[in-house]
Amino acid sequence: MGDTDPHIHVDRKVIEAGADYRDVVTSLLGVVPDRPSVVTAGCGQQVSYAMTSTRPESVTCLPCREHAHREYTRLATQFEHLGSMPGSTVVPAGEMAKAAAHLQDLARRFGG
């Protein structure tokens, strides 16, 4: 982990990063997961968790931005497919479409 790296990165596991994911895990398991002190960033570097962000406007590492763009685009496509499956009862189609649109917006903001 380079202490002189001035960039803000994105966690390689973009979907598992941030408070929203921890909230889901907490509500499902009743246990609050610990935040790691070091993570692998989208660019492949080991960085301090404090030097990562889930907000596109804060991420300054270009390879991390490209990684997040690809991941959010991939996930949005998966949500679109799941939401359009006939007979899907897990989540209403309208909710899946909203989630996919949100992910597409994040991908656009990371701008790959």
C-alpha positions as CSV (number, residue, x, y, z in Angstrom):
1,M,0.0,0.0,0.0
2,G,1.6,3.2,-1.1
3,D,1.3,6.0,1.5
4,T,2.2,8.6,-1.1
5,D,-0.7,7.8,-3.4
6,P,-2.9,11.0,-3.5
7,H,-5.8,9.4,-5.4
8,I,-9.2,8.4,-4.1
9,H,-10.0,4.9,-5.2
10,V,-13.0,2.6,-5.5
11,D,-13.2,-0.8,-3.8
12,R,-12.9,-3.6,-6.4
13,K,-16.1,-5.0,-5.0
14,V,-18.1,-1.9,-5.8
15,I,-21.5,-3.4,-4.9
16,E,-20.3,-4.6,-1.5
17,A,-18.7,-1.2,-0.7
18,G,-20.4,1.4,1.4
19,A,-23.1,1.7,4.0
20,D,-26.0,0.4,1.9
21,Y,-24.5,-3.1,1.6
22,R,-23.6,-3.2,5.3
23,D,-27.2,-2.1,6.1
24,V,-28.6,-5.1,4.1
25,V,-26.2,-7.5,5.8
26,T,-27.1,-6.1,9.2
27,S,-30.8,-6.4,8.6
28,L,-30.5,-10.0,7.3
29,L,-28.1,-11.3,9.9
30,G,-28.5,-9.0,12.8
31,V,-24.7,-8.5,12.8
32,V,-22.9,-5.3,11.7
33,P,-19.9,-6.3,9.5
34,D,-16.6,-4.6,10.2
35,R,-15.2,-2.3,7.6
36,P,-11.8,-3.5,6.4
37,S,-8.7,-1.3,7.0
38,V,-7.2,-2.2,3.6
39,V,-9.0,-3.1,0.4
40,T,-8.1,-4.0,-3.1
41,A,-9.1,-1.1,-5.3
42,G,-10.5,-1.4,-8.8
43,C,-7.0,-0.5,-10.2
44,G,-5.5,-3.5,-8.4
45,Q,-3.6,-1.6,-5.7
46,Q,-4.0,-2.4,-2.0
47,V,-5.2,0.9,-0.4
48,S,-6.5,2.1,2.9
49,Y,-10.3,1.9,3.1
50,A,-10.2,5.6,4.1
51,M,-8.8,6.4,0.7
52,T,-11.9,4.9,-1.1
53,S,-15.2,6.3,-2.0
54,T,-18.5,5.1,-3.4
55,R,-19.3,8.6,-4.8
56,P,-18.2,9.0,-8.5
57,E,-17.4,12.7,-7.9
58,S,-14.9,11.8,-5.3
59,V,-12.9,9.0,-7.1
60,T,-9.8,10.4,-8.7
61,C,-8.1,7.2,-9.8
62,L,-8.9,6.8,-13.6
63,P,-8.4,3.0,-13.6
64,C,-10.8,2.7,-10.6
65,R,-13.4,4.9,-12.3
66,E,-13.2,2.7,-15.4
67,H,-13.6,-0.4,-13.2
68,A,-16.6,1.0,-11.5
69,H,-18.2,2.1,-14.8
70,R,-17.8,-1.5,-16.1
71,E,-19.2,-3.1,-12.9
72,Y,-22.2,-0.8,-12.6
73,T,-23.0,-1.2,-16.3
74,R,-22.8,-5.0,-16.0
75,L,-25.0,-5.1,-12.9
76,A,-27.5,-2.7,-14.5
77,T,-27.8,-5.1,-17.5
78,Q,-28.3,-8.0,-15.1
79,F,-31.1,-6.2,-13.3
80,E,-32.8,-5.3,-16.6
81,H,-32.8,-8.9,-17.6
82,L,-34.0,-10.1,-14.2
83,G,-36.8,-7.5,-14.2
84,S,-38.0,-8.5,-17.6
85,M,-38.3,-12.2,-16.8
86,P,-41.9,-13.3,-17.0
87,G,-43.3,-14.5,-13.7
88,S,-40.5,-13.1,-11.6
89,T,-41.9,-12.6,-8.1
90,V,-38.7,-11.7,-6.2
91,V,-39.0,-8.0,-6.9
92,P,-41.7,-6.2,-8.9
93,A,-40.6,-5.3,-12.4
94,G,-41.0,-1.6,-11.7
95,E,-38.6,-1.8,-8.8
96,M,-36.0,-3.7,-10.9
97,A,-36.3,-1.1,-13.6
98,K,-35.7,1.7,-11.0
99,A,-32.7,-0.2,-9.6
100,A,-31.3,-0.7,-13.1
101,A,-31.8,3.0,-13.9
102,H,-30.0,3.9,-10.7
103,L,-27.1,1.6,-11.6
104,Q,-26.9,3.0,-15.1
105,D,-26.8,6.5,-13.6
106,L,-23.8,5.5,-11.4
107,A,-22.1,4.0,-14.4
108,R,-22.6,7.2,-16.4
109,R,-21.3,9.3,-13.5
110,F,-18.1,7.1,-13.3
111,G,-17.9,7.7,-17.1
112,G,-15.8,4.9,-18.5
